[in-house]
Amino acid sequence: MPLLEMSEEQLAALLAKLKDDAGLQEKLKGAADLDAVLAIAKDAGFVISKAVWLKFQAQQTIELSDEELENVAGGQGEYNIYTVSIEKCSLRGCQQEELVE
């Protein structure tokens, strides 16, 4: 199995875990950058490549509401792209098919 597919499977598993793990959600929401997100994921047992995370993040960004987009762009409150991506997944759930074309 190619490494990219393995990383996508790891991301899908992480997103599934986020639905029930508020502590992990909070850790990821507090991540300052991509390296921090990936380190938190790795500490939780998930090995995810930067490319796979960025693909996921791009898909989440496309789906932002105008209000979410303004909050991210304006740096208002605690919002950053990692926070919004994690919140969207924890609220509605992210599915494997969203990650792989």
C-alpha positions as YAML, in Angstrom:
chain: A
units: angstrom
residues:
- id: 1
  name: MET
  ca: [0.00, 0.00, 0.00]
- id: 2
  name: PRO
  ca: [1.46, 3.41, -0.94]
- id: 3
  name: LEU
  ca: [2.45, 5.72, 1.91]
- id: 4
  name: LEU
  ca: [-0.08, 8.35, 0.84]
- id: 5
  name: GLU
  ca: [-2.95, 5.87, 1.16]
- id: 6
  name: MET
  ca: [-1.67, 4.77, 4.57]
- id: 7
  name: SER
  ca: [-1.55, 8.39, 5.70]
- id: 8
  name: GLU
  ca: [-5.10, 8.98, 4.43]
- id: 9
  name: GLU
  ca: [-6.28, 5.94, 6.40]
- id: 10
  name: GLN
  ca: [-4.54, 7.32, 9.48]
- id: 11
  name: LEU
  ca: [-6.29, 10.67, 8.98]
- id: 12
  name: ALA
  ca: [-9.67, 8.95, 8.63]
- id: 13
  name: ALA
  ca: [-8.98, 7.05, 11.87]
- id: 14
  name: LEU
  ca: [-7.97, 10.27, 13.65]
- id: 15
  name: LEU
  ca: [-11.13, 12.03, 12.48]
- id: 16
  name: ALA
  ca: [-13.23, 9.12, 13.71]
- id: 17
  name: LYS
  ca: [-11.54, 9.31, 17.11]
- id: 18
  name: LEU
  ca: [-12.15, 13.06, 17.31]
- id: 19
  name: LYS
  ca: [-15.91, 12.48, 17.36]
- id: 20
  name: ASP
  ca: [-15.64, 10.93, 20.83]
- id: 21
  name: ASP
  ca: [-12.43, 12.40, 22.28]
- id: 22
  name: ALA
  ca: [-12.96, 15.94, 23.56]
- id: 23
  name: GLY
  ca: [-9.47, 16.03, 25.05]
- id: 24
  name: LEU
  ca: [-7.84, 15.34, 21.70]
- id: 25
  name: GLN
  ca: [-10.13, 17.90, 20.05]
- id: 26
  name: GLU
  ca: [-8.94, 20.54, 22.51]
- id: 27
  name: LYS
  ca: [-5.28, 19.67, 21.97]
- id: 28
  name: LEU
  ca: [-5.67, 19.98, 18.20]
- id: 29
  name: LYS
  ca: [-7.64, 23.22, 18.51]
- id: 30
  name: GLY
  ca: [-4.71, 24.64, 20.46]
- id: 31
  name: ALA
  ca: [-2.16, 23.75, 17.79]
- id: 32
  name: ALA
  ca: [-0.27, 26.78, 16.54]
- id: 33
  name: ASP
  ca: [0.79, 25.36, 13.19]
- id: 34
  name: LEU
  ca: [0.84, 22.30, 10.97]
- id: 35
  name: ASP
  ca: [3.86, 20.77, 12.66]
- id: 36
  name: ALA
  ca: [2.07, 21.01, 16.02]
- id: 37
  name: VAL
  ca: [-1.06, 19.36, 14.57]
- id: 38
  name: LEU
  ca: [0.97, 16.48, 13.17]
- id: 39
  name: ALA
  ca: [2.92, 16.09, 16.42]
- id: 40
  name: ILE
  ca: [-0.30, 15.91, 18.45]
- id: 41
  name: ALA
  ca: [-1.71, 13.37, 16.00]
- id: 42
  name: LYS
  ca: [1.49, 11.31, 16.24]
- id: 43
  name: ASP
  ca: [1.37, 11.39, 20.06]
- id: 44
  name: ALA
  ca: [-2.19, 10.03, 19.77]
- id: 45
  name: GLY
  ca: [-0.93, 7.18, 17.57]
- id: 46
  name: PHE
  ca: [-1.68, 8.55, 14.09]
- id: 47
  name: VAL
  ca: [1.01, 9.14, 11.46]
- id: 48
  name: ILE
  ca: [-0.27, 11.67, 8.94]
- id: 49
  name: SER
  ca: [1.75, 13.33, 6.20]
- id: 50
  name: LYS
  ca: [1.76, 17.07, 5.65]
- id: 51
  name: ALA
  ca: [0.39, 16.53, 2.13]
- id: 52
  name: VAL
  ca: [-2.61, 14.55, 3.37]
- id: 53
  name: TRP
  ca: [-3.37, 17.05, 6.14]
- id: 54
  name: LEU
  ca: [-3.10, 19.98, 3.72]
- id: 55
  name: LYS
  ca: [-5.46, 18.24, 1.28]
- id: 56
  name: PHE
  ca: [-7.96, 17.71, 4.10]
- id: 57
  name: GLN
  ca: [-7.54, 21.30, 5.27]
- id: 58
  name: ALA
  ca: [-8.11, 22.62, 1.74]
- id: 59
  name: GLN
  ca: [-11.33, 20.62, 1.45]
- id: 60
  name: GLN
  ca: [-12.51, 21.99, 4.79]
- id: 61
  name: THR
  ca: [-11.62, 25.56, 3.76]
- id: 62
  name: ILE
  ca: [-13.70, 25.29, 0.59]
- id: 63
  name: GLU
  ca: [-16.70, 24.44, 2.76]
- id: 64
  name: LEU
  ca: [-16.36, 27.36, 5.21]
- id: 65
  name: SER
  ca: [-19.35, 29.62, 5.72]
- id: 66
  name: ASP
  ca: [-18.85, 33.35, 5.20]
- id: 67
  name: GLU
  ca: [-18.76, 33.87, 8.97]
- id: 68
  name: GLU
  ca: [-16.17, 31.11, 9.50]
- id: 69
  name: LEU
  ca: [-14.06, 32.49, 6.67]
- id: 70
  name: GLU
  ca: [-14.14, 36.01, 8.13]
- id: 71
  name: ASN
  ca: [-13.15, 34.69, 11.55]
- id: 72
  name: VAL
  ca: [-10.19, 32.78, 10.14]
- id: 73
  name: ALA
  ca: [-9.06, 35.59, 7.84]
- id: 74
  name: GLY
  ca: [-9.52, 38.28, 10.47]
- id: 75
  name: GLY
  ca: [-7.91, 36.29, 13.27]
- id: 76
  name: GLN
  ca: [-10.89, 36.93, 15.52]
- id: 77
  name: GLY
  ca: [-11.19, 35.04, 18.77]
- id: 78
  name: GLU
  ca: [-9.56, 31.65, 18.96]
- id: 79
  name: TYR
  ca: [-10.14, 30.80, 15.30]
- id: 80
  name: ASN
  ca: [-7.44, 29.58, 12.99]
- id: 81
  name: ILE
  ca: [-7.66, 27.15, 10.10]
- id: 82
  name: TYR
  ca: [-6.80, 24.20, 12.34]
- id: 83
  name: THR
  ca: [-9.53, 25.10, 14.84]
- id: 84
  name: VAL
  ca: [-12.20, 25.47, 12.17]
- id: 85
  name: SER
  ca: [-11.21, 22.21, 10.44]
- id: 86
  name: ILE
  ca: [-11.30, 20.26, 13.70]
- id: 87
  name: GLU
  ca: [-14.60, 21.84, 14.80]
- id: 88
  name: LYS
  ca: [-16.26, 21.08, 11.47]
- id: 89
  name: CYS
  ca: [-15.24, 17.43, 11.73]
- id: 90
  name: SER
  ca: [-16.20, 17.03, 15.36]
- id: 91
  name: LEU
  ca: [-19.62, 18.62, 14.79]
- id: 92
  name: ARG
  ca: [-20.67, 16.86, 11.60]
- id: 93
  name: GLY
  ca: [-18.12, 14.08, 11.32]
- id: 94
  name: CYS
  ca: [-15.69, 13.63, 8.46]
- id: 95
  name: GLN
  ca: [-15.87, 10.61, 6.27]
- id: 96
  name: GLN
  ca: [-13.14, 8.76, 4.39]
- id: 97
  name: GLU
  ca: [-14.73, 9.60, 1.04]
- id: 98
  name: GLU
  ca: [-14.24, 13.30, 1.78]
- id: 99
  name: LEU
  ca: [-10.51, 12.68, 2.03]
- id: 100
  name: VAL
  ca: [-9.92, 10.68, -1.11]
- id: 101
  name: GLU
  ca: [-11.07, 11.62, -4.57]
...
